[in-house]
Amino acid sequence: MSPPLVDAHAHFFHAACGRADWQQLNAARFRAGDRMGITVHIASMLGTFGFTSPTYFPSPSDVTLGNDEMLALQSREPDRVRCYVTVNPNDTIHALEEIDRCVARGAIGLKLAASRRADDPLLDPVVEAAAMHKLPILHHIWQHRRRDWPAQEASDAVELGRLAVRHPGVSFILAHIGGGGDWAHTFPAVDELPNVFLELSGSGVDRGMLDDAYHAVGATRLIWGSDITMETGLAKLRALPIVGLTEEEISAVTWRNAERIFPSNSLFLSPAPFADAVSGSRS
Amino acid sequence: MTAYHESSAPRSALTDVNTFIGPYPFRHVPHPDPDILAKVLARDGVERAWVGHLPSAFYRDPSPGNVELFAATKAHAATLSPVPTVRPDWPKWETALADAVALGVPAVRAYPPQWGMGPHDSAMQSLAISCGEAGVTLLLTVRFEDLRQRHHLDSAGDLTGAAIRAIARASKQAHILVTSAGRATIEEVHWGLTPDERSRLWWDISWIWGPPDDDLAHLIRTIGANRLVYGSGWPLRLSQTPRANLDLLPEDVADSVLANAEAIAPRR
């Protein structure tokens, strides 16, 4: 039997995303995931992905719609899908209500994208809510953001680091070190922050990136994910032993670290009780 | 076993057409050396590589880089085929091309954005014509790095579809290989050429996305696997990526066989 493989950064789509091929995209993720051996896709739906409000500035109704669709998918696929609750911190009350509502229905993590800079005090109540529910936070990061980019208020590692220092009891997953920008700037910005985990996804497959990430924070603070380019995720998996990680360290990156920071029994330690709990909460 | 734990066997004798040796000016790249490249090819089950000299893309005069490239790859002649750079607005470039051809190279490289050449530069069109007449493939590079991470001095920009179309239309003989292009560029060029023009144009798969968008599968279904070639972008990018992409193809195109690099080189 193959060891588990947790994809800590996945996305699925729904009918209101404005893409006629949304079902095909979801099927392709499952197809590739099966081929790669992904045990659990921990995923989010970012509102309507820009169709009726911007992907990174989703309206409250789109946030709710995306979360509902994500929870429904988790209910249909309890053995292989887990749900991040996505919020827009600019609508603070809605964000807090959404966290409570979605956690009650089985969300196991919080997704923060690029609606507000990570070090903005507006994020504090949202992070406190995540802490109360023991949720890790997957935060969209632009590696070394040197200017504003269109249609998002992206944060970089320095800004996420400031938030992580204010909330040392919360685990922050720094998203997609290969997802754009200069990753070399990211690692020294967070290497001394034990509650920041580097997530490996992104289309970037620069040689040296995995090596430097590993040397900066060690295998206990790396988490594997694929985001929207699964082939680059597979390439990185295959590169881990070449970078020098031991089998034990690879298992930390591919599932043990995720198991450690997500709520107890939410991944695969007790899949049957989790599935029962999800179906029970919806009845 | 899953693909994660077991890479597929190569579908045919593979040549990686998109590799370099030498350092990159804008960031540290680990050991970009011919000895390491030869080991990487053996590890990955890739038979040969077409090898460029990375610093030459940023030299004003690439000639010294070509000398270094031939010297550095000499000990690995069985696996590494040097692909020198020819700059067609530099004095005596015709001699540089003739010298390269005499040494039996499969292709020559050119970098119009790095040389400040626009999409309809006549020098590039002259180079395409000369490559066609000499029976050597002209290899172009769309990008070295993701646009979002470039050094502020790296202002050349990507090679555009318009530039590729102009070069492809310049000669009725030239075989052109474009590396590190994504689906959008490939489609605007392929469908913007006549069937005859596009029959002499190939693309490496190093920058074509896989699932869930499945751009590689889409291009295999539309423009055909025979227009696509295996390439990685090493040492800038992980050599494992193109194989991973092929391993994740959907069932209907899973057995597709890409064009063989040697087969696309024009006969001399």
Boltz contact constraints between the chains, C-beta under 6 A:
constraints:
  - contact:
      token1: [A, 2]
      token2: [B, 2]
      max_distance: 6.0
  - contact:
      token1: [A, 25]
      token2: [B, 212]
      max_distance: 6.0
  - contact:
      token1: [A, 28]
      token2: [B, 211]
      max_distance: 6.0
  - contact:
      token1: [A, 28]
      token2: [B, 212]
      max_distance: 6.0
  - contact:
      token1: [A, 28]
      token2: [B, 214]
      max_distance: 6.0
  - contact:
      token1: [A, 29]
      token2: [B, 212]
      max_distance: 6.0
  - contact:
      token1: [A, 32]
      token2: [B, 211]
      max_distance: 6.0
  - contact:
      token1: [A, 32]
      token2: [B, 248]
      max_distance: 6.0
  - contact:
      token1: [A, 35]
      token2: [B, 3]
      max_distance: 6.0
  - contact:
      token1: [A, 35]
      token2: [B, 248]
      max_distance: 6.0
  - contact:
      token1: [A, 36]
      token2: [B, 2]
      max_distance: 6.0
  - contact:
      token1: [A, 36]
      token2: [B, 3]
      max_distance: 6.0
  - contact:
      token1: [A, 36]
      token2: [B, 4]
      max_distance: 6.0
  - contact:
      token1: [A, 37]
      token2: [B, 2]
      max_distance: 6.0
  - contact:
      token1: [A, 37]
      token2: [B, 4]
      max_distance: 6.0
  - contact:
      token1: [A, 180]
      token2: [B, 148]
      max_distance: 6.0
  - contact:
      token1: [A, 181]
      token2: [B, 148]
      max_distance: 6.0
  - contact:
      token1: [A, 181]
      token2: [B, 149]
      max_distance: 6.0
  - contact:
      token1: [A, 182]
      token2: [B, 149]
      max_distance: 6.0
  - contact:
      token1: [A, 204]
      token2: [B, 146]
      max_distance: 6.0
  - contact:
      token1: [A, 205]
      token2: [B, 237]
      max_distance: 6.0
  - contact:
      token1: [A, 205]
      token2: [B, 238]
      max_distance: 6.0
  - contact:
      token1: [A, 205]
      token2: [B, 241]
      max_distance: 6.0
  - contact:
      token1: [A, 207]
      token2: [B, 30]
      max_distance: 6.0
  - contact:
      token1: [A, 207]
      token2: [B, 235]
      max_distance: 6.0
  - contact:
      token1: [A, 207]
      token2: [B, 238]
      max_distance: 6.0
  - contact:
      token1: [A, 208]
      token2: [B, 30]
      max_distance: 6.0
  - contact:
      token1: [A, 229]
      token2: [B, 209]
      max_distance: 6.0
  - contact:
      token1: [A, 230]
      token2: [B, 210]
      max_distance: 6.0
  - contact:
      token1: [A, 230]
      token2: [B, 211]
      max_distance: 6.0
  - contact:
      token1: [A, 231]
      token2: [B, 210]
      max_distance: 6.0
  - contact:
      token1: [A, 231]
      token2: [B, 244]
      max_distance: 6.0
  - contact:
      token1: [A, 231]
      token2: [B, 245]
      max_distance: 6.0
  - contact:
      token1: [A, 231]
      token2: [B, 248]
      max_distance: 6.0
  - contact:
      token1: [A, 234]
      token2: [B, 244]
      max_distance: 6.0
  - contact:
      token1: [A, 235]
      token2: [B, 238]
      max_distance: 6.0
  - contact:
      token1: [A, 235]
      token2: [B, 240]
      max_distance: 6.0
  - contact:
      token1: [A, 235]
      token2: [B, 241]
      max_distance: 6.0
  - contact:
      token1: [A, 235]
      token2: [B, 244]
      max_distance: 6.0
  - contact:
      token1: [A, 237]
      token2: [B, 4]
      max_distance: 6.0
  - contact:
      token1: [A, 238]
      token2: [B, 240]
      max_distance: 6.0
  - contact:
      token1: [A, 239]
      token2: [B, 238]
      max_distance: 6.0
  - contact:
      token1: [A, 239]
      token2: [B, 240]
      max_distance: 6.0
